[in-house]
C-alpha cells in the first residue's frame, strides 16, 4: 500500500465529503487543518497518524487517520479509516420543551382547548 494519499481523495474515500469536488471545495476554503497547519492544497499528503480538523455539519470535527483506503467502500469500511477525536456534542437541556419534545407541547396535552 502507498505511503500516503491525496487529502481530497482521503476525504472522499472516508465518506467525510459526498463528492471529490466537495472535498476540494472544503480544502480550498482554507478552514481545514492537517497536522495542526491550515492547508488549502487538495494534493497535500495524508499519512497514517495524520490529524485532520475541519468544519462539518456546523461544528469542528477532529479525526486521526488509522488506515489509508484503497477504494471508496461502504460506510462501515470508511469509518474504520479514522478515529473521531472530536468532543461529544453537548445536549442543550435548557431548550424549551426539553429533550425530544417540541417547544409548545407537553406529554399530557392532547390538542387545543375547547
Steps between C-alpha positions, in 0.01 A plus 500: 500500500612854433671713763243779466191616312376836371294691755197540271499128421520410868201721587299342219607139565435541875153640420571827678406676174220391266701558182862567417397847382345574839822378665703735281267791587534433875878501463508809274310704762810471719314388814649151504804425716735213428724416795430839657573711191237665282513376143321591181674238283289203391819316408643515854602152617308321775683219681409256774512700824411832336248715686232685303285779639219638285157657526224243439128534568528822699789406728872429487582131475842348571610165356817287531576290193527132594531346153528605138216397270541306178150587377177678594319215671193478721456724803611229743827464311544878484450544875786258568739744327494761778437564868273789589681711761229769512347572838144366528230744394343664805126443547320826570265400782399862558321513165123550523314172525801302618653211312292347223193721539388795291507838677121535540397149596476301817441126541150545647378761249288344225397799292357852508276599789124514420 
